[in-house]
Amino acid sequence: MRRLPELIKAALIACAAKIEDPIATAIEMAIASFLETEALGFVDCKPGRGQ
């Protein structure tokens, strides 16, 4: 987290607070949705399916 730009950190913290989960969950959700638009987390992630 410390190497991320402040804007990204703030967004991740806000997302984690909104969903009432740890920041790690918000990061997982962000990465998974980047890889596959329909994924909520790594378990659901199948890159190429939702693009």
PyMOL Python script that loads the backbone (N, CA, C, O; Angstrom):
from pymol import cmd

cmd.read_pdbstr("""\
ATOM      1  N   MET A   1       0.817  -1.189   0.000  1.00  0.00           N
ATOM      2  CA  MET A   1       0.000   0.000   0.000  1.00  0.00           C
ATOM      3  C   MET A   1       0.862   1.254   0.000  1.00  0.00           C
ATOM      4  O   MET A   1       0.515   2.245  -0.643  1.00  0.00           O
ATOM      5  N   ARG A   2       1.959   1.220   0.701  1.00  0.00           N
ATOM      6  CA  ARG A   2       2.725   2.464   0.854  1.00  0.00           C
ATOM      7  C   ARG A   2       3.294   2.977  -0.461  1.00  0.00           C
ATOM      8  O   ARG A   2       3.612   4.161  -0.569  1.00  0.00           O
ATOM      9  N   ARG A   3       3.427   2.120  -1.452  1.00  0.00           N
ATOM     10  CA  ARG A   3       3.973   2.563  -2.740  1.00  0.00           C
ATOM     11  C   ARG A   3       2.899   3.039  -3.716  1.00  0.00           C
ATOM     12  O   ARG A   3       3.215   3.575  -4.778  1.00  0.00           O
ATOM     13  N   LEU A   4       1.655   2.847  -3.361  1.00  0.00           N
ATOM     14  CA  LEU A   4       0.569   3.284  -4.236  1.00  0.00           C
ATOM     15  C   LEU A   4       0.386   4.795  -4.148  1.00  0.00           C
ATOM     16  O   LEU A   4       0.673   5.399  -3.114  1.00  0.00           O
ATOM     17  N   PRO A   5      -0.089   5.399  -5.224  1.00  0.00           N
ATOM     18  CA  PRO A   5      -0.406   6.830  -5.174  1.00  0.00           C
ATOM     19  C   PRO A   5      -1.501   7.096  -4.135  1.00  0.00           C
ATOM     20  O   PRO A   5      -2.337   6.231  -3.875  1.00  0.00           O
ATOM     21  N   GLU A   6      -1.494   8.272  -3.554  1.00  0.00           N
ATOM     22  CA  GLU A   6      -2.442   8.633  -2.497  1.00  0.00           C
ATOM     23  C   GLU A   6      -3.895   8.479  -2.943  1.00  0.00           C
ATOM     24  O   GLU A   6      -4.737   8.049  -2.155  1.00  0.00           O
ATOM     25  N   LEU A   7      -4.195   8.819  -4.181  1.00  0.00           N
ATOM     26  CA  LEU A   7      -5.557   8.705  -4.696  1.00  0.00           C
ATOM     27  C   LEU A   7      -6.033   7.251  -4.676  1.00  0.00           C
ATOM     28  O   LEU A   7      -7.175   6.971  -4.312  1.00  0.00           O
ATOM     29  N   ILE A   8      -5.156   6.333  -5.068  1.00  0.00           N
ATOM     30  CA  ILE A   8      -5.494   4.903  -5.077  1.00  0.00           C
ATOM     31  C   ILE A   8      -5.666   4.408  -3.645  1.00  0.00           C
ATOM     32  O   ILE A   8      -6.613   3.677  -3.353  1.00  0.00           O
ATOM     33  N   LYS A   9      -4.763   4.797  -2.751  1.00  0.00           N
ATOM     34  CA  LYS A   9      -4.879   4.405  -1.334  1.00  0.00           C
ATOM     35  C   LYS A   9      -6.212   4.855  -0.752  1.00  0.00           C
ATOM     36  O   LYS A   9      -6.905   4.085  -0.087  1.00  0.00           O
ATOM     37  N   ALA A  10      -6.560   6.102  -1.010  1.00  0.00           N
ATOM     38  CA  ALA A  10      -7.802   6.658  -0.473  1.00  0.00           C
ATOM     39  C   ALA A  10      -9.008   5.891  -1.013  1.00  0.00           C
ATOM     40  O   ALA A  10      -9.949   5.607  -0.273  1.00  0.00           O
ATOM     41  N   ALA A  11      -8.978   5.558  -2.299  1.00  0.00           N
ATOM     42  CA  ALA A  11     -10.089   4.821  -2.899  1.00  0.00           C
ATOM     43  C   ALA A  11     -10.208   3.418  -2.299  1.00  0.00           C
ATOM     44  O   ALA A  11     -11.316   2.955  -2.029  1.00  0.00           O
ATOM     45  N   LEU A  12      -9.094   2.748  -2.092  1.00  0.00           N
ATOM     46  CA  LEU A  12      -9.118   1.409  -1.497  1.00  0.00           C
ATOM     47  C   LEU A  12      -9.618   1.449  -0.056  1.00  0.00           C
ATOM     48  O   LEU A  12     -10.396   0.590   0.358  1.00  0.00           O
ATOM     49  N   ILE A  13      -9.175   2.436   0.701  1.00  0.00           N
ATOM     50  CA  ILE A  13      -9.629   2.587   2.086  1.00  0.00           C
ATOM     51  C   ILE A  13     -11.123   2.870   2.124  1.00  0.00           C
ATOM     52  O   ILE A  13     -11.841   2.310   2.952  1.00  0.00           O
ATOM     53  N   ALA A  14     -11.592   3.733   1.237  1.00  0.00           N
ATOM     54  CA  ALA A  14     -13.019   4.047   1.183  1.00  0.00           C
ATOM     55  C   ALA A  14     -13.841   2.826   0.786  1.00  0.00           C
ATOM     56  O   ALA A  14     -14.907   2.580   1.351  1.00  0.00           O
ATOM     57  N   CYS A  15     -13.352   2.071  -0.176  1.00  0.00           N
ATOM     58  CA  CYS A  15     -14.053   0.861  -0.609  1.00  0.00           C
ATOM     59  C   CYS A  15     -14.120  -0.155   0.533  1.00  0.00           C
ATOM     60  O   CYS A  15     -15.171  -0.745   0.779  1.00  0.00           O
ATOM     61  N   ALA A  16     -13.014  -0.355   1.220  1.00  0.00           N
ATOM     62  CA  ALA A  16     -12.983  -1.300   2.340  1.00  0.00           C
ATOM     63  C   ALA A  16     -13.949  -0.874   3.440  1.00  0.00           C
ATOM     64  O   ALA A  16     -14.625  -1.713   4.034  1.00  0.00           O
ATOM     65  N   ALA A  17     -14.014   0.413   3.708  1.00  0.00           N
ATOM     66  CA  ALA A  17     -14.944   0.912   4.728  1.00  0.00           C
ATOM     67  C   ALA A  17     -16.392   0.712   4.289  1.00  0.00           C
ATOM     68  O   ALA A  17     -17.252   0.354   5.094  1.00  0.00           O
ATOM     69  N   LYS A  18     -16.649   0.947   3.011  1.00  0.00           N
ATOM     70  CA  LYS A  18     -18.015   0.819   2.486  1.00  0.00           C
ATOM     71  C   LYS A  18     -18.511  -0.619   2.565  1.00  0.00           C
ATOM     72  O   LYS A  18     -19.660  -0.859   2.938  1.00  0.00           O
ATOM     73  N   ILE A  19     -17.660  -1.571   2.220  1.00  0.00           N
ATOM     74  CA  ILE A  19     -18.068  -2.975   2.238  1.00  0.00           C
ATOM     75  C   ILE A  19     -17.825  -3.633   3.598  1.00  0.00           C
ATOM     76  O   ILE A  19     -18.158  -4.799   3.810  1.00  0.00           O
ATOM     77  N   GLU A  20     -17.237  -2.860   4.513  1.00  0.00           N
ATOM     78  CA  GLU A  20     -16.950  -3.322   5.872  1.00  0.00           C
ATOM     79  C   GLU A  20     -16.104  -4.593   5.882  1.00  0.00           C
ATOM     80  O   GLU A  20     -16.401  -5.553   6.594  1.00  0.00           O
ATOM     81  N   ASP A  21     -15.055  -4.576   5.081  1.00  0.00           N
ATOM     82  CA  ASP A  21     -14.097  -5.667   4.987  1.00  0.00           C
ATOM     83  C   ASP A  21     -12.685  -5.085   5.025  1.00  0.00           C
ATOM     84  O   ASP A  21     -12.510  -3.874   4.890  1.00  0.00           O
ATOM     85  N   PRO A  22     -11.680  -5.939   5.209  1.00  0.00           N
ATOM     86  CA  PRO A  22     -10.292  -5.455   5.230  1.00  0.00           C
ATOM     87  C   PRO A  22      -9.869  -4.884   3.870  1.00  0.00           C
ATOM     88  O   PRO A  22     -10.475  -5.177   2.839  1.00  0.00           O
ATOM     89  N   ILE A  23      -8.838  -4.081   3.896  1.00  0.00           N
ATOM     90  CA  ILE A  23      -8.306  -3.489   2.665  1.00  0.00           C
ATOM     91  C   ILE A  23      -7.859  -4.585   1.698  1.00  0.00           C
ATOM     92  O   ILE A  23      -7.969  -4.412   0.484  1.00  0.00           O
ATOM     93  N   ALA A  24      -7.361  -5.700   2.212  1.00  0.00           N
ATOM     94  CA  ALA A  24      -6.944  -6.804   1.342  1.00  0.00           C
ATOM     95  C   ALA A  24      -8.100  -7.287   0.476  1.00  0.00           C
ATOM     96  O   ALA A  24      -7.894  -7.659  -0.680  1.00  0.00           O
ATOM     97  N   THR A  25      -9.296  -7.285   1.014  1.00  0.00           N
ATOM     98  CA  THR A  25     -10.470  -7.690   0.239  1.00  0.00           C
ATOM     99  C   THR A  25     -10.757  -6.684  -0.869  1.00  0.00           C
ATOM    100  O   THR A  25     -11.080  -7.068  -1.993  1.00  0.00           O
ATOM    101  N   ALA A  26     -10.640  -5.403  -0.555  1.00  0.00           N
ATOM    102  CA  ALA A  26     -10.850  -4.367  -1.564  1.00  0.00           C
ATOM    103  C   ALA A  26      -9.809  -4.473  -2.674  1.00  0.00           C
ATOM    104  O   ALA A  26     -10.134  -4.275  -3.845  1.00  0.00           O
ATOM    105  N   ILE A  27      -8.568  -4.781  -2.321  1.00  0.00           N
ATOM    106  CA  ILE A  27      -7.510  -4.944  -3.321  1.00  0.00           C
ATOM    107  C   ILE A  27      -7.804  -6.158  -4.191  1.00  0.00           C
ATOM    108  O   ILE A  27      -7.672  -6.092  -5.413  1.00  0.00           O
ATOM    109  N   GLU A  28      -8.206  -7.273  -3.566  1.00  0.00           N
ATOM    110  CA  GLU A  28      -8.547  -8.478  -4.320  1.00  0.00           C
ATOM    111  C   GLU A  28      -9.686  -8.200  -5.306  1.00  0.00           C
ATOM    112  O   GLU A  28      -9.630  -8.612  -6.465  1.00  0.00           O
ATOM    113  N   MET A  29     -10.709  -7.504  -4.837  1.00  0.00           N
ATOM    114  CA  MET A  29     -11.843  -7.188  -5.703  1.00  0.00           C
ATOM    115  C   MET A  29     -11.412  -6.317  -6.881  1.00  0.00           C
ATOM    116  O   MET A  29     -11.866  -6.520  -8.008  1.00  0.00           O
ATOM    117  N   ALA A  30     -10.537  -5.349  -6.618  1.00  0.00           N
ATOM    118  CA  ALA A  30     -10.066  -4.454  -7.680  1.00  0.00           C
ATOM    119  C   ALA A  30      -9.256  -5.221  -8.729  1.00  0.00           C
ATOM    120  O   ALA A  30      -9.441  -5.017  -9.929  1.00  0.00           O
ATOM    121  N   ILE A  31      -8.369  -6.090  -8.282  1.00  0.00           N
ATOM    122  CA  ILE A  31      -7.550  -6.858  -9.223  1.00  0.00           C
ATOM    123  C   ILE A  31      -8.419  -7.829 -10.010  1.00  0.00           C
ATOM    124  O   ILE A  31      -8.288  -7.934 -11.229  1.00  0.00           O
ATOM    125  N   ALA A  32      -9.308  -8.540  -9.315  1.00  0.00           N
ATOM    126  CA  ALA A  32     -10.168  -9.522  -9.984  1.00  0.00           C
ATOM    127  C   ALA A  32     -11.063  -8.849 -11.015  1.00  0.00           C
ATOM    128  O   ALA A  32     -11.231  -9.369 -12.118  1.00  0.00           O
ATOM    129  N   SER A  33     -11.639  -7.699 -10.672  1.00  0.00           N
ATOM    130  CA  SER A  33     -12.525  -7.033 -11.633  1.00  0.00           C
ATOM    131  C   SER A  33     -11.743  -6.450 -12.808  1.00  0.00           C
ATOM    132  O   SER A  33     -12.290  -6.283 -13.898  1.00  0.00           O
ATOM    133  N   PHE A  34     -10.465  -6.142 -12.590  1.00  0.00           N
ATOM    134  CA  PHE A  34      -9.615  -5.689 -13.698  1.00  0.00           C
ATOM    135  C   PHE A  34      -9.357  -6.845 -14.667  1.00  0.00           C
ATOM    136  O   PHE A  34      -9.380  -6.668 -15.885  1.00  0.00           O
ATOM    137  N   LEU A  35      -9.111  -8.033 -14.101  1.00  0.00           N
ATOM    138  CA  LEU A  35      -8.822  -9.199 -14.933  1.00  0.00           C
ATOM    139  C   LEU A  35     -10.070  -9.751 -15.624  1.00  0.00           C
ATOM    140  O   LEU A  35     -10.001 -10.266 -16.740  1.00  0.00           O
ATOM    141  N   GLU A  36     -11.212  -9.633 -14.939  1.00  0.00           N
ATOM    142  CA  GLU A  36     -12.456 -10.185 -15.476  1.00  0.00           C
ATOM    143  C   GLU A  36     -13.607  -9.376 -14.911  1.00  0.00           C
ATOM    144  O   GLU A  36     -13.824  -9.372 -13.699  1.00  0.00           O
ATOM    145  N   THR A  37     -14.341  -8.698 -15.763  1.00  0.00           N
ATOM    146  CA  THR A  37     -15.306  -7.692 -15.329  1.00  0.00           C
ATOM    147  C   THR A  37     -16.431  -8.219 -14.449  1.00  0.00           C
ATOM    148  O   THR A  37     -17.019  -7.442 -13.697  1.00  0.00           O
ATOM    149  N   GLU A  38     -16.749  -9.493 -14.512  1.00  0.00           N
ATOM    150  CA  GLU A  38     -17.840 -10.043 -13.723  1.00  0.00           C
ATOM    151  C   GLU A  38     -17.390 -10.640 -12.385  1.00  0.00           C
ATOM    152  O   GLU A  38     -18.229 -11.055 -11.585  1.00  0.00           O
ATOM    153  N   ALA A  39     -16.093 -10.687 -12.134  1.00  0.00           N
ATOM    154  CA  ALA A  39     -15.564 -11.317 -10.927  1.00  0.00           C
ATOM    155  C   ALA A  39     -15.657 -10.398  -9.720  1.00  0.00           C
ATOM    156  O   ALA A  39     -15.401  -9.197  -9.812  1.00  0.00           O
ATOM    157  N   LEU A  40     -16.030 -10.984  -8.586  1.00  0.00           N
ATOM    158  CA  LEU A  40     -16.032 -10.250  -7.318  1.00  0.00           C
ATOM    159  C   LEU A  40     -14.763 -10.521  -6.521  1.00  0.00           C
ATOM    160  O   LEU A  40     -14.409  -9.743  -5.635  1.00  0.00           O
ATOM    161  N   GLY A  41     -14.085 -11.604  -6.822  1.00  0.00           N
ATOM    162  CA  GLY A  41     -12.854 -11.981  -6.133  1.00  0.00           C
ATOM    163  C   GLY A  41     -12.096 -12.994  -6.975  1.00  0.00           C
ATOM    164  O   GLY A  41     -12.527 -13.334  -8.077  1.00  0.00           O
ATOM    165  N   PHE A  42     -10.977 -13.475  -6.466  1.00  0.00           N
ATOM    166  CA  PHE A  42     -10.147 -14.394  -7.230  1.00  0.00           C
ATOM    167  C   PHE A  42     -10.846 -15.726  -7.502  1.00  0.00           C
ATOM    168  O   PHE A  42     -10.583 -16.362  -8.523  1.00  0.00           O
ATOM    169  N   VAL A  43     -11.723 -16.150  -6.612  1.00  0.00           N
ATOM    170  CA  VAL A  43     -12.444 -17.410  -6.806  1.00  0.00           C
ATOM    171  C   VAL A  43     -13.311 -17.344  -8.063  1.00  0.00           C
ATOM    172  O   VAL A  43     -13.415 -18.319  -8.808  1.00  0.00           O
ATOM    173  N   ASP A  44     -13.934 -16.182  -8.291  1.00  0.00           N
ATOM    174  CA  ASP A  44     -14.811 -16.003  -9.452  1.00  0.00           C
ATOM    175  C   ASP A  44     -14.053 -15.644 -10.732  1.00  0.00           C
ATOM    176  O   ASP A  44     -14.640 -15.638 -11.814  1.00  0.00           O
ATOM    177  N   CYS A  45     -12.796 -15.354 -10.623  1.00  0.00           N
ATOM    178  CA  CYS A  45     -12.033 -14.783 -11.737  1.00  0.00           C
ATOM    179  C   CYS A  45     -11.651 -15.829 -12.778  1.00  0.00           C
ATOM    180  O   CYS A  45     -10.954 -16.805 -12.499  1.00  0.00           O
ATOM    181  N   LYS A  46     -12.142 -15.578 -13.991  1.00  0.00           N
ATOM    182  CA  LYS A  46     -11.774 -16.389 -15.139  1.00  0.00           C
ATOM    183  C   LYS A  46     -11.449 -15.403 -16.260  1.00  0.00           C
ATOM    184  O   LYS A  46     -12.317 -15.075 -17.069  1.00  0.00           O
ATOM    185  N   PRO A  47     -10.201 -14.930 -16.311  1.00  0.00           N
ATOM    186  CA  PRO A  47      -9.840 -13.899 -17.290  1.00  0.00           C
ATOM    187  C   PRO A  47     -10.297 -14.240 -18.705  1.00  0.00           C
ATOM    188  O   PRO A  47     -10.173 -15.373 -19.170  1.00  0.00           O
ATOM    189  N   GLY A  48     -10.827 -13.219 -19.368  1.00  0.00           N
ATOM    190  CA  GLY A  48     -11.300 -13.368 -20.733  1.00  0.00           C
ATOM    191  C   GLY A  48     -12.784 -13.639 -20.834  1.00  0.00           C
ATOM    192  O   GLY A  48     -13.369 -13.455 -21.902  1.00  0.00           O
ATOM    193  N   ARG A  49     -13.416 -14.074 -19.743  1.00  0.00           N
ATOM    194  CA  ARG A  49     -14.841 -14.415 -19.770  1.00  0.00           C
ATOM    195  C   ARG A  49     -15.710 -13.182 -19.909  1.00  0.00           C
ATOM    196  O   ARG A  49     -16.660 -13.181 -20.692  1.00  0.00           O
ATOM    197  N   GLY A  50     -15.402 -12.127 -19.161  1.00  0.00           N
ATOM    198  CA  GLY A  50     -16.285 -10.965 -19.147  1.00  0.00           C
ATOM    199  C   GLY A  50     -15.858  -9.807 -20.028  1.00  0.00           C
ATOM    200  O   GLY A  50     -16.328  -8.683 -19.846  1.00  0.00           O
ATOM    201  N   GLN A  51     -14.977 -10.064 -20.978  1.00  0.00           N
ATOM    202  CA  GLN A  51     -14.487  -8.954 -21.792  1.00  0.00           C
ATOM    203  C   GLN A  51     -15.078  -8.960 -23.155  1.00  0.00           C
ATOM    204  O   GLN A  51     -14.768  -8.088 -23.967  1.00  0.00           O
TER     205      GLN A  51
END
""", "prot")
cmd.dss("prot")
cmd.show_as("cartoon", "prot")
cmd.util.cbc("prot")
cmd.orient("prot")
